[in-house]
Amino acid sequence: MKNKTLMIKGLLCAMAISITVAQAQNNPPARTSTTRTRSSSSDNWMNVQSDSANDPNKLITMYKNGDVYKIKVTNEKITEMYIDDKKVPESDFPKYATMVKDILDQVKRDEEQAARDREQAERDRKQADKDRQQAERDRQRAELDRAQAEKDRQQADRDRERAEQDRAQANKNREQVERNRAQAERDRAQADKDREQAVRDRQRADQDRTQAERDRQRADKDRAQADRDREQANRDREQAGRDRLQAEKDRAQAEIDRKRAEEDRKKMAAFFEDLVKENIVGSKEEVRIVELSDDSFIVNDKKQSADLHQKFKAKYLSGSGSRMRYSNQNGNRHFNIHNE
C-alpha cells in the first residue's frame, strides 16, 4: 500500500506546470525556462526569463486558454502586466499575486532539487571509484602474497634437498667409520678420534633435519596465510560489486519515485478540469474540499450523483479501498491519493 501526498499551490496546481530551469554556473548572460502542457482543448505554456538565479527582475510570459500573459516582476512583486497586449491596471495586480508567487516558488524548488541531484550523483561516482581502487589494491596484495608463498615453497624444497645430502653424507661417514674400525685394530688411538668425529657428524645431521622440518612447517603456514589473504581479497571484490549494484538500484528507485510524483500532478490537473467540465464547480479556484472513495463522491460538502460518482471512481481510483482527497484551507492546498 502506498500513500503519497503532494503540496500544490496556486495556478500551478490547476495547470500541472513543472518548470525546468537551465542556468550557467558563473555569471550567466541570460536564463530562460519554458514549459508546455497540452490537453484536448488547449495548448498552455509558460516562459520565465531572468539574467541569473539571484536576479530580482523576471519576465513571465504565459499562454493559457487562448490568452497571452506578460508579467514583469521585481522582488516577487508585479511591476507591469499585459493580457493579450492590453495593459492591466495596477489596482488589479493583487488578483495575480498568488499565481506569480507560486510560479517563482516552483522555479526555486526545481533549481534546488537539480543541484541536490547533481551533488548526489557526484558522491555516488566518487564512492564507486574508491571501491574499484580498493579492489585493485587488494588484488595486487594477493598477488604479492602468492609470489611470496611460492618463494617460501622453493626455499623449503632446497632445504629438503640439503637434508637429503646431509643424510647421504652421514651414511658415507658411517661407512668410513667401519673402515676406521678395521684400521683401529691397527691404530686404536686413531680409531677413537674417528669415532668421536662420527658422533659429532651425526649430531649435526640431526640438527639439520630438525631445521629442515621447521622450515617446511613455516612454509606450510605461509601458504595457508596466502590462501586466507586470497579469499579475503575475493570477498572484498564481491562486496564492492554488491555496493555498485545497490547504488544503481537506489538511482533507479529515485527515478521511479520522480515519475510517480509527476503522474500524480498530471492526475490532479485532469481531476480539476473534469470538475469544471462536469459543471460541479464553476472554476478550479472554487474547490475547497473533495473526497472520492468507493462509497461516496463529495465536493465542497455536497454529495454528488451516483452517475458522477461512478464516472470519477472509474477514472481516478485504481482499485477497491482506494480514495482521493483534496482540501484548501487558509491558502494551504493538500492533494492525497491512497491506493490499496
N, C-alpha and C positions, 0 to 999 in steps of 0.2 A: 504494500500500500504506500502510495506516495502522496505527500501533502506539500503543495507549492503555493507560496504567497508572493504577490508582486505589488509593489507600491507604485501607483501611476498617478501623475498629477496633470491637471490642465488639459489643454487641447491635444497634447501628445498622446494621452490615453485614448481619445477618440480616433486619432489618425494613425495610431500604431507606428509612429515615425521613430526610426532608430538612426541617430545622426552619427556618422563616422567622420573623423577629422584627420586630415593629412597635414602634418606640420614639420618643418625642418628643425634641426636641433639648435642651431646657433643663428640668431638674428635673421629669421626667415623673411623674405621680401613680401610675401602675402600668404594668407591661409584661407582656404575655401573648403566648405563642407556641403555636399549636396546629397539629398535623399529623396527617392521617389517611392510612392506607394500607389498601387493600381487596384481598382475594383471594377465591377461590371458596368458602373455608371459614371466613373470619374477617373481622372489621372491627376493625383495630388503629388506635389513635390515641394522641397524646401531647400534653400541655399543660405549658408551662414558664412560671411566674409569678415576677416579681420587681419591686421598686419602681423600679429603674434598672439600667442596664448594669453599674454597678460595685457593686451591692448584693450583699454576700456571702451573703444569705439568699435561698433559692429554694425554690419548691414545685413538684415534678414530679408530675403526675397522668397515669397511663398505663393504657390499656386494651389488653390483649393476650390473645388466645385465651380470652376469657371471663372473665379476671381483671382486677380494678381495683387498680392500684398507686398508693399515695400516699406520696411520699418528701419529707421536709424535709431541706434541705441547707444547711450553713453553712460557708463557705470550702472548698467542694468536698468536704466530709465529711458523711456521713449522720448526722443527729441524731435522726430519728424516721421510722418506716416502717410502713405498713399494706398488707396484701394482702386485698382483699375485706373491709375494715374490721376485719381481725384484726391486731393489733399484732405486728410481727416482733421477736423478741428482739435486743438489741444484739449478742449474740455471733454472729448471722447476718449482720450488716451487711457484713462483708468479701466475702460472696458477690455482693453487688450493687454493690460499689465501682467496678469497671471499667465496668459499664453506665452508672452515673451520670456518671463522668468523661467517657466518650465523648459522652454527651448534651450536657454543658456545653461540651466542646471544639467540638462541631459548631455550637452556638449562637454561640460566639465567632467561628468561621470565617465563618459566614453573615453576621454583623454586619459583620466587616471587609471581606468581599467586596462587600456592598451599599454600604459607604462608598466603596470604590475605584471601583465602577461609577458612582456619582453624581459623583465628582470628575472622572472621565474624560469623562462626558457634558458637564459644565460647561466643561471645557477645549475640547472639540470645538465647543461653541456659541460660545464667545468667539472661537475662531480663524475660524469661518465669518463672524462679524460683522466681524472685521478685514478679511477678504478682500473682503467686499462694500463696506466703506467705502473700501478702496484702489481697487477697480474704479471706484467713483463718482468719486473724486478724479482718476483717470486720464482718465475720460470728460470731466470738466469741463475738465481741462487741454487735451485735444484740441480741445474746442470753442473755447477761448480762442485756441489756435494757428491754427485755421481762420479765426476772426474777424480775427486779425492779418494773416494772409496775404491776406485779401480787402481789407483796408485798403491793404496794400502794392501790390496789383494796381491798385486805383483810383488810388493816387498815381502809379504808372508810366503809367497812361493819361493822367493830367493832364500828366505830363512830356512824353509824346509829342505831345499837343496843343500844348503850349508850343513844342516844337521845330518843329512844322509852322508855327506862327505866325511863329517866327523865320525860317524858310526863306522864307516868303511875304514877310516884311518885307525880307529880303535881296534878293529879286527886285525888289521895288519900289525898293530902294536902287540896284540896278544900272540900272534904267530911268532913275532920276534922274541917275545918272552920265552916261548917254548924253545926256540933256538938258543936263547941265552941260558936256559936251564941246562941244556946239554953242554954248553960252554962252561956253565957254572961248576960242572963236575971237574972241569979243569981249572976254573978260576972262581971259587966261591965268593971271594970279595967283590969281584966284578959283577957276579950274578945278583948279589944283594942290592947293589946300586941300580941295576937294571929293573929289578922288581919294584923298587921304590918309585922309579920313574914311571913305570907302567901304572901304578896306583894313581899317581898324580894325573896321568893322561886320562884314565877312566873318570876321575872326578871332574875333570874339565869337560869331558864329553857329556856327562850328566848335566852339568851346568848349562852347556849349550842346548841340550834337548829341552831343559826346563824353560830357557829363554825363548826357544822357538815356539813352545806351546803357548807361552804368554803372548807372543806376537800374533799367533793365529787367533787367540781369543779376542785380542784387541781389534784385529781386522774384522772379525765377525760382528763385534759391537758397532764398528764404524759403518759396516754395510747395513746393519739394522737401522742405525740412525739416519742414514741416507734414504732408506725406504720410507721412514716416517716423514722426513722432510719432503720427499716427493709427493706423498699422499696429502700432506698439508697444502702444498702448492696447488694440487689438483682441486682440493676443496675451496681454496681461495679463488681460483679461476671460476669455478661453478657458482660461487656466491656472487662474484662480480657480474656474471651473466644474468643471474636472477635479479640483481639490483637494476640492471639495464632494462630487463623486461617489465619490472614493476614501474619504472619511470615512464615507459611507453604506455602502459595501461592507465597510469594516472593522467597523462596528457589526453588519451582517448576519452576517458570519463569526463574530463573538463569540457571537451568539445561536445559530448552528448548533452551535458547539463546546459551548455550555452544554447544549443539548438532547441532543447525543450523550452527554455525561457522565451526564446523567440517565437516558438509555436503558440505559447500561452498569450503573448502580447497580440499576435495576429487573431487568435480566437476571441480575445476580449474586444478588439476593434470590430470584428464581424458581429459579435453579440450586440453591441450598442447600435450598430447600423440596422440590425434586424428589429430592435425595439422601436426605432423610429419608423422603419418601413412598415411594420405591422400596426402603426398608429397607437402603440401602447403609451408612448410619450411623444411630445412634440419635438423635442431635441435631446441630444445626449446630455446637455447640461441640466436637464430637469430630473435626471435619475438620482435618487437619494439612496435607495436600498433595493437590492434584487436578491431573491432566494429561489433557486431552481433545484429540485430534487426529484426522486421517484414519486413522491407523494403530492407535491404542490409546486406552483409557479406564482410567486408574489412579487409585484413591482410597486414600490412606494406604498407598502402596506395594503395593496389591493390585490386580491386573488384573481388570477387570470382564468380564462375559459379553458375547458378540457381540451379543446382543439389546439389552442395556442400552447398549452402545457405539453401535449404530446409532440407537437412540432418542434418546440425548443429542446425538449428532452432528447428526441431522436438525433438532433443535430449537435448538441453540445455535451451530453452526458455519455460517457464511454461504457457504462455498464451498470448493473444493479448495485445500489449502495453509493453511487457517485452523486456528487452535489456541487453546485456552483453558488458562490455568494459574492456580492459587491455592495460596498457601503461608502457613503460620502458624508462624513460628519466633521463639521468645523473645518472644512477645507482639506481634510485628510481622507484620501481615497484608498480603499483596500479591495483587491480582487483575489479571490481564493478558489482554486479548483481542487476538489478532493476526489480521488479515484480509488475504488476498491480493487 
